[in-house]
Amino acid sequence: MIDDRHHDKPATSRREPEGTATLSAWPEADGWVCNVLVRRGDRLLVLRRAPGGYLGDQWDVPGGKSEPGEEPAVAALRELTEETGLVGELGPEVAHWSNPDTKGGDFRYHIVTFEAFIPGDDADAAAAANAGEAPEAREAVETPEVTLTREHSDYLWATPEELAELPLAWHVGRVLGQ
């Protein structure tokens, strides 16, 4: 479920080309938001935004704004570590959208989402073992402990069934196709 109580998906958003390797190859933008999808087996790491802030009480993925001149991939991994304490390795880019500012500012920003992997991750083997299994028959997948900042109030390694019921931030639902 996408939660749009506070910020509707901008009507003038557009899908951008994917697969560019460096900032110099990316389209012009006023700002970048760089996110990561971290999976363990069939579970996706989601973070609940703290109440009262931007997208408060909605479930999001690790990510945030890039620093001036910072490559999107570097920003995505930095944000993963800052927001969760996890150190990841970058996987492929999975989505790239551009939007006007959701807070009403007069600028356009890009949201790029990458897959990220936690080193030593045995989730691929678990995912293969779980393929086609009913949720109750799936093998347990070990999930690492996450250390939250004040920006988030909770985290969950959510199954697809749980994701369908959570109030997801609009941009997460868009990437996941919900």
N, C-alpha and C positions, 0 to 999 in steps of 0.2 A: 504494500500500500504506500503510495506517495503522499507525504504530508505537505500540503501547500497552504497551511494556515497563515504563515507569515510572509512567504515569498513565492509567488507563482512562478512557474517556468516562464522566462521571458518569451514573448511572442515572436521576437525577431531573432531567435537563436538560429544557428546554422551549423550543420556538420562540416568540418574542415577536413582536408586531406590528411591522411595518417602516414607515419613512417619516416618523417624527416629526422635526421640524426643530430643536427646542431641548431642552436638558437638562430644562427645567421640564415638557415634555410627555412625557418618558420615564417608564417605570414606576419605582417605588421600587427602589433597589439599594444594596448595601453597597459596591460597587466596580464600575468599568468597565474593560474591556479593549477597546481600539479598534484595529482592524487595517485594512490596505489591501491590495487586489489591484492590482498594477501589471503591466500587460500591454504587450508589444511584439509586434504581430502575433499569432501563436498562442502566444507564449511568456509565461510567468508568472514574475515575480521571486520566488524563494524563497531563504531564508537558512538556513544550517545552524547550529543552536545549538551553542555551544561545549561540548566534553565536560565532564562533571562538574557542570554546572549544571542548572537546571530544563529538562526535555525535552532533555537533552544528546544531541547527535549527530542529533537529528531535524530535519527541514526544516520551516520555518515561514514565514509571511509577515511583512513589517514591521508592527510594532504593539506596543502595551504599555498599561500602566495610565494612566488619566487622572489629572491633578492635581485636588485638591479644587476643585469649582466649574467645572472646565474642560469646555467643550462636547465631546461625543464626536468631532465632525468636526474640531475644532481639535486634539484629542489625537492623532487618527489621522495628520494631516499632520505634527505635531511629531515623532511617533515615526518616521515615514518619513524625515524629514531627519536625526534623531539616529542612526538605525540604518544609513542608507545614504549619507548625504550628498546625496541627491536632493531636489529641491524640486518638489512636485507640486501639482496642482489637484484638488480633490475632485470625484468623480463621484457617482453614486447609491449609496444604501445597498443592499447585496445580501443581507445576512443579519443576524439579531439573535436570539441565544439567551441564556438565563440558566441558570446552573449553581450548585450548591453549590461551595465552595472545593475544588479538586482536591488541595490539600495538607492537607486535614483540618480546616481552620478552620471556625468556626461562623458563616459568613456566606454570602450569596448575591451573586454578581457577574454582570454582563451582558457578553457578548462581541458587539460590533457590528462588522461588516465593511463597508467602502465600496470602491468602485472609485476609483482615483486615476490621474491622467494626468500625464505629464511634459510641460511646455510645449514646443512645437515638435515634438511627437510626430507622426511620419509613419506610425505603425503602422497607422492605419486604412486607408490606401491599400495598404499591404503586405498587410494581412489580407484586403482585398477581392481583391487580385491572387492570393492564396493559396487562396481559398475553393474547396473541392472538390479541391485538388491533393494528390497523394500527398506524404508527407513529403520524399522525396528531390527532388521537383520544385518545392518551395516556394522563393520568392525569399528571399534572405538579408534579415533585418531587423536594422538597426543597433541595438545595445543600449548604453545608457550605462554608463560605468564606475561601480562601486559602491565606496564607502569604508566598510569594516566597522569596528565597534567590537569590544572584547574579548568582548562578549556572543555574537558569531557568529564561526565559523571559516572560512566559505566562502559563496559565493553562486552562483546558477545562474539563467539565464534559461531555464527548463525548458519543453520541448515537452509536449504532452499525453501522449505516449508515455513521456517521461522521468518525468513526475509519477506515472504509474501504477506506476513501479518504485521510487520514492524512499520512504524511511521518513518519512512525513508526520506532523506533530503531529496528534493526534486532532481538534482543532478546525478545522484546515485541511482535512482529509479530509471533515469534516462539511459545510463550506461548499462544497467542490468536488463533493460528492455521491459521494465514493469510499468 
